[in-house]
Amino acid sequence: MSDVLDRPGSGPAIGHNEEGGLKIVGTRPIRPDGADKVTGRAAYGADFNMPGQLMGKVLRSPHAHARIVSIDTRKARALPGVKAVITGADFPNLADEFHDGGEAASNLRDMAMNVMARDKALYEGHAVAAVAAMSNAIADEALALIEVTYEVLPHVQDVEAAMAPDAPLLHAHLITEGLDERPDRPSNIAKRNRIARGDLDAGFAAADVIVERRYTTKATHQGYIEPHACVAAWAADGQCSVWSSSQGQFMVRTYCAKVLGIEISDIRVTPAEIGGGFGGKTVVYLEPLALALSRQAGHPVKMVMTRDECFRATGPTSGGVIHVKLGAKADGTLTAADVELKYQAGAFPGSPVGAGSMTALACYNIPAFRITGWDVVTNTPKVAAYRAPGAPISAFGVESAIDELALKLGMDPIALREKNAVRDGMKAAYGPTFQNIGYVETLAAIRDTEHYKAPLGPNQGRGVAVGFWFNVGGESTAAVNVGEDGTAVVVTGNPDIGGSRASMAMMAAETLGIPVERVRPIVADTASIGFSMLTGGSRTTFATGMAVVQSAEKVIADLKRRAALIWDVAAEHVVWREGEAHCLAPGKDEKPLSLAAIAAQSARTGGPISGQTSLNAQGAGPGFAVHLCDVEVDPETGHVTVLRYTAAQDVGKAIHPAYVEGQIQGGVAQGVGWALNEEYIFGADGRMENAGFLDYRVPVASDLPMIDAILVEVANPRHPFGAKGVGEAPIVPPLAAVANAVSAAIGHRMPDLPLSPPKIVAALGG
């Protein structure tokens, strides 16, 4: 189910079909990749093969923290069928260098050491060696022959334990950044950040009611179905080719070049279809290893992770501790907020605590606040992005506290949020002034639903929570090429992980004025289109879509010029309407020329017709989401059933509403899993105990109700069609919405995720 709500007068003044309104944008055409995917023809990373390829495998540390005393690879190298063996000694040592990859800046030195350990293994699953052999069986046998001598060291995995002065130290060089005074000794605290405004003490002194509580979340995996996979070939002339499943082929090219110490121009990366990423495929794990093995072996090398490896060796999101203190007047006016966030970074610095800090209070207009974030390294896999990185964790704490505050005040939870909501012209907690936001509209949309007014039964509870994500723009390139038959090919450099093929084709078709069926969208390799940032941060439909529209507009300008040549009139006397050139020259009575008619004469009017745009898109509109969840709790077993779920979101303009609904429903599903089931469980030895979907339980269809989506359309004027990113915000509210519902059902505040049956039974006194 989906409803679409528009703010009156909010529609963007855009399009090349203004007289008749939008004809394609906002409709639901068949997805261009659908047939290949449902018939199994789509080629994913593990589907690609090359003649003479070898199979690559990785030897991983069995210890959570250990010094690598020695690695003896002689027996493995001597095994028949083994063609290459690599260790950390085969990679250059890099200095600190930060690269902005889209979701967050990455330290290339740390990334290189995460790809292959050097002097220490920092988590169970850390790569210490890799082999390439003529079969998987031979590669596995070779791994067993590699002799690694470890000096096992004490490990630390809990974020607060890692912050203690006497905690086992992961990095001897790590000095905490962001403190008032630079420490004189290393620690596991990589950085402190702080955002503050107003007089905090005065704000709390003015409060009639104060709520203060500590909340916790566990590390959770993105749960993509397709494991990491790639094929790499290093040619004799030094030219390298990579075929891989990732969220950005240009990201793979840059990171591989840096980790291996070669030129970017020597690597060509071709994107495969991607079977889910959600931020977890915005970094590299296998690609540099496959290239290094191919260089040594002189053959292409294919590598595919097992599910066990995906859990033990790739980045989940952070586990966190959130401390929230809120103050309010008796009428519900917030007077002060103090939020402290402690996030696991994993083995290397770089948790999403910065984004968690910036989003924590973004939905609220509070005169005095302080947000403090701590980035802490632990003996766990280096974290990676996961939809709206960092925001669901901080929102869980803040939205749970807001819910508790509403109960203390005796206020409706939506009314409390409406009273303190940010609006156009207000300054966001993290700095900018909001414009063209639809937050209050999303609150009203949920408040006015039948769901919000429906009665509840025994052992049932209802929870509300809100969420925010900035959305980003960034660098994108797109091209629109017109064929001689009047069809168009849209070429972009962003892998399609959420419907971008469809949205690109639709925006191009709308601009050109032709049926969307006559537009073919393709995702090109790094040698066939200009640079584009990765697909992440909900940027693609906004930024790459802007490049597509501008490219189509260049095509239109060229079509008008060519029509003027055909008619022998000045170009300013030609207009483009409904996919045709119309002649307005005085004294001329020419029939309109269709795109196909002009394209058929392209050789006589200047050659092939195409337009290309490279840009750095600015002005991405932020996304707000409001979620409503009903649950029922079995008081004997603690099992939680999600009965009903409604999500409203400010989407700007839904280019393809079905895809937008899918993004919202997917975010809800992942958030429900995060709230109820999902967590990394480690034993006393630091090893993960549930590295598989049997024991790490993600929601399946039978765990979820139908998820109702309400699309609130408050257009972003900085985009040609008013679009805002939609992929991140849906995962921000569910953790708190579910927890608030469970807390209401059992009459006890549940501050620690996941809300597993044993925790609920314990809370009920069972």
Helices and strands as residue ranges (DSSP letters): E 2-6, H 34-39, G 45-47, E 54-60, E 66-72, H 74-78, E 82-87, G 88-90, E 98-100, E 105-107, H 108-115, E 120-121, E 127-133, H 136-145, E 147-152, H 159-163, E 189-197, H 200-205, E 209-217, E 229-234, E 240-244, H 249-260, G 264-266, E 267-271, H 287-297, E 301-304, H 307-313, E 320-328, E 334-346, H 353-360, E 369-377, H 391-409, H 413-419, H 439-447, H 450-453, E 460-469, E 474-482, E 488-492, H 500-512, G 516-518, E 519-523, I 540-544, H 545-567, G 571-573, E 574-577, E 580-583, E 593-594, H 595-600, G 602-604, E 609-617, E 623-633, E 640-650, H 657-676, G 701-703, E 707-713, G 729-731, H 734-746, H 757-763
